[in-house]
Amino acid sequence: MLEKSVIDGIANELYEAEQSRTTIPRLTARYPDMTVEDSYAVQNVWKERGLASGRRLVGRKIGLTSKVMQVATGITEPDYGIIFDDMVYENGSVIPHDTFSNVRIEVELAFVLGKPLEGPNCTIFDVLDATEYVIPALEILDSRIEMQGRTIVDTISDNAAMGGMVMGGTPVKIGDVDLRWISALLYRNETIEESGVAAAVLNHPAAGVHWLANKLAQHGTRLEAGEIILAGSFTRPMWVEKGDTVHADYGQLGSITCRFS
């Protein structure tokens, strides 16, 4: 593990980069022995700084849930980050592009919990039982660390690249639809750029949520009732520029639209 003073220093750098909309040099180039546990320690310090400034934790995001992304990053499990209240946008929002760095969009489902979820023995059936409803969502990826050569260690430190999310579409109860077969078409400026089906997320979009509950148990915490859990993307990230309009069509679950000004 890195020294606590180093972890605190990295978290402060990331906090300042978020405030100034800039990026910092790649951590793994500066600390080649940095581990995944170091990264989560950095993320936790960054989270505590946000809470101390008045931000409110409303949920978590799960990343690297598809096989292709795990192979590309050389890891065998997903990662996670946290969602603050000021990261959540409503359907139809006009979002300032300059709020983020290296803006990309991913298509996901969000699980809103009606009950707490706690590991270490949480199962997918516990997730389905605890879920109040599922709703379509877009994740806005943001990078506070330079992207060239970045590894999973850099990404986790950077709150798993979580920048924001847009919620929309139609909330559904567990059992009303087959979650594995929810599909989406992702448009940028009226052109389809990506499409996918939710089963691409670990064979079932709820699978990442029980992984997260068990992972958090290792860090001494749990998922609480009311939390929003972004369950992982079932499309590749789509780059977004200033002025772009993004539209995601989830078929029977409705759609989400936002514009980056």
C-alpha positions in Angstrom: 0.0 0.0 0.0 1.1 3.6 -0.7 1.7 5.8 2.3 -1.4 7.6 3.6 0.1 11.0 2.8 0.6 9.9 -0.8 -3.0 8.6 -1.1 -4.3 11.9 0.4 -2.1 13.9 -2.0 -3.5 12.0 -5.0 -7.1 12.5 -3.8 -6.5 16.2 -3.4 -5.0 16.4 -7.0 -8.1 14.7 -8.3 -10.5 16.9 -6.3 -8.7 20.0 -7.7 -8.8 18.6 -11.2 -12.5 18.1 -11.0 -13.1 21.6 -9.8 -10.9 23.1 -12.5 -12.0 20.8 -15.3 -8.4 19.7 -16.0 -6.5 16.4 -16.1 -3.5 15.3 -14.0 -0.6 13.1 -15.2 -1.2 9.3 -15.2 -0.8 7.8 -11.7 0.7 4.5 -12.8 3.5 6.4 -14.5 4.3 8.2 -11.3 3.6 5.3 -8.9 4.3 2.1 -10.9 3.7 -0.1 -7.8 0.3 1.3 -7.1 -2.4 -1.4 -6.5 -6.1 -1.6 -7.0 -6.5 -1.4 -3.2 -4.5 1.9 -3.3 -6.9 3.1 -5.9 -10.0 2.4 -3.8 -8.3 4.1 -0.9 -7.7 7.2 -3.1 -11.3 7.1 -4.2 -12.6 6.9 -0.6 -10.5 10.0 0.4 -11.9 11.8 -2.6 -15.4 10.8 -1.6 -14.9 12.1 1.9 -13.8 15.4 0.6 -16.9 15.7 -1.5 -19.2 14.8 1.5 -17.4 17.4 3.6 -18.1 20.0 1.0 -21.9 19.3 1.2 -22.3 16.8 -1.6 -24.7 13.9 -0.9 -24.0 10.3 -1.9 -27.1 8.9 -3.8 -25.7 5.8 -5.4 -22.9 3.8 -7.1 -21.7 3.0 -10.6 -20.3 -0.3 -11.8 -17.9 -0.4 -14.6 -16.0 -2.9 -16.8 -18.9 -5.3 -16.7 -18.5 -6.6 -20.3 -16.1 -9.4 -21.2 -14.5 -7.3 -24.0 -13.7 -4.5 -21.6 -12.2 -6.8 -19.0 -10.0 -8.4 -21.6 -8.9 -5.0 -22.8 -7.9 -3.8 -19.3 -6.4 -7.1 -18.2 -8.7 -7.6 -15.2 -11.1 -10.3 -14.2 -13.8 -8.3 -12.3 -15.7 -5.0 -12.6 -14.9 -1.8 -10.7 -17.0 0.7 -9.0 -17.4 4.4 -8.2 -19.8 6.7 -6.3 -22.6 8.9 -7.5 -23.2 12.3 -5.8 -26.5 14.1 -6.0 -25.1 16.9 -8.3 -24.1 14.2 -10.9 -27.8 13.2 -11.7 -29.6 15.0 -14.5 -33.2 14.7 -15.6 -34.3 13.5 -19.0 -34.2 16.4 -21.5 -31.5 18.3 -19.7 -29.1 20.7 -21.4 -25.7 19.8 -19.9 -22.7 22.1 -20.0 -20.1 20.2 -22.0 -17.3 22.1 -20.1 -18.4 20.5 -16.8 -16.5 17.4 -17.9 -13.2 16.3 -19.6 -13.1 13.8 -22.4 -16.9 13.3 -22.5 -18.3 9.9 -23.5 -21.7 8.4 -23.1 -22.7 4.8 -22.2 -26.1 3.1 -22.2 -27.1 1.4 -19.0 -29.9 0.3 -16.6 -30.2 1.8 -13.1 -31.5 -0.2 -10.2 -33.2 1.8 -7.5 -33.1 -0.1 -4.2 -36.1 -0.4 -1.9 -34.1 -2.4 0.7 -30.4 -2.4 1.8 -28.1 -4.9 0.2 -25.2 -6.3 2.2 -22.4 -8.9 1.5 -20.5 -11.0 1.7 -23.1 -13.5 0.6 -25.4 -11.3 -1.5 -26.9 -13.1 -4.5 -28.6 -12.0 -7.7 -31.9 -13.1 -6.1 -31.3 -10.8 -3.2 -30.8 -7.9 -5.7 -34.0 -8.7 -7.5 -35.9 -8.8 -4.1 -34.4 -5.5 -2.9 -35.0 -3.6 -6.1 -37.8 -1.1 -6.1 -37.7 -0.5 -9.8 -35.3 -0.4 -12.8 -35.0 2.6 -15.1 -33.0 3.4 -18.2 -30.1 5.7 -17.8 -27.1 7.2 -19.6 -23.7 7.4 -17.9 -21.5 10.4 -18.7 -17.9 9.3 -18.5 -15.4 11.9 -17.3 -11.6 11.7 -17.0 -9.6 13.7 -14.5 -6.5 11.6 -15.4 -4.8 11.7 -18.8 -6.2 8.9 -20.9 -3.2 7.8 -22.8 -1.8 4.6 -21.3 -4.3 4.6 -18.4 -4.9 1.4 -16.5 -7.6 0.1 -14.1 -5.5 1.5 -11.2 -5.8 5.0 -12.7 -9.5 4.6 -13.5 -10.6 3.4 -10.1 -8.7 6.3 -8.4 -10.6 8.6 -10.8 -14.0 7.4 -9.3 -14.2 4.8 -12.1 -14.5 7.6 -14.6 -17.9 8.6 -13.3 -18.9 12.1 -14.4 -22.7 12.1 -14.3 -25.9 10.3 -15.4 -29.2 11.1 -17.1 -32.2 9.2 -15.9 -35.3 8.8 -18.1 -37.6 6.4 -19.9 -40.1 4.3 -18.0 -39.5 2.7 -14.6 -40.4 -1.0 -14.5 -40.8 -3.4 -11.6 -38.8 -6.6 -11.4 -40.7 -9.3 -13.3 -42.6 -6.9 -15.6 -40.0 -7.3 -18.3 -37.1 -9.7 -19.0 -34.2 -7.5 -18.0 -31.7 -9.6 -20.0 -33.5 -8.6 -23.3 -33.8 -4.9 -22.8 -32.1 -3.3 -25.8 -31.2 0.2 -26.8 -30.3 2.3 -29.8 -27.9 5.1 -29.1 -28.0 8.2 -31.4 -25.8 11.2 -31.7 -27.3 14.0 -33.7 -29.9 11.7 -35.3 -27.5 9.1 -36.4 -27.3 5.6 -34.7 -23.8 5.2 -33.3 -24.2 2.2 -30.9 -26.7 -0.5 -30.0 -26.8 -3.3 -27.4 -28.7 -5.6 -25.2 -28.6 -5.7 -21.4 -27.5 -9.4 -21.2 -24.1 -8.2 -22.3 -23.6 -7.0 -18.7 -22.3 -10.2 -17.0 -25.2 -12.2 -18.6 -27.8 -10.3 -16.5 -27.8 -6.6 -15.6 -28.4 -7.4 -11.9 -25.3 -9.5 -11.7 -23.0 -6.5 -11.2 -25.2 -5.3 -8.4 -24.7 -8.4 -6.2 -20.9 -8.3 -7.1 -20.9 -4.7 -5.8 -22.7 -5.6 -2.6 -20.1 -8.3 -1.9 -17.2 -6.0 -2.9 -18.4 -3.2 -0.6 -18.5 -5.8 2.3 -14.8 -6.1 1.9 -14.5 -2.4 2.5 -16.8 -2.4 5.5 -19.9 -0.9 4.0 -23.2 -1.8 2.2 -25.8 -0.5 -0.3 -28.6 1.4 1.3 -32.3 1.6 0.5 -32.9 4.4 -2.0 -29.5 4.2 -3.7 -29.3 4.3 -7.5 -27.0 1.6 -8.9 -25.8 2.1 -12.5 -25.4 -1.5 -13.4 -22.9 -1.3 -16.3 -22.9 -0.4 -20.0 -24.1 -2.6 -22.8 -22.6 -0.4 -25.5 -19.2 0.9 -26.2 -18.5 4.5 -25.0 -19.6 7.1 -27.5 -17.6 10.3 -27.7 -19.6 13.5 -27.4 -18.7 17.0 -28.4 -20.1 20.4 -27.5 -23.4 21.0 -29.3 -24.2 17.3 -29.7 -27.6 15.9 -29.0 -27.8 12.4 -27.5 -30.8 10.2 -27.8 -31.2 6.6 -26.5 -34.3 4.6 -27.5 -35.0 1.7 -25.1 -38.1 0.5 -27.0 -40.9 -0.4 -24.6 -39.0 1.3 -21.7 -39.1 4.7 -23.5 -36.2 7.0 -24.3 -33.7 9.5 -22.9 -32.5 12.7 -24.6 -30.0 15.3 -23.6 -27.9 18.0 -25.3 -24.4 19.2 -24.5 -24.1 22.9 -24.7 
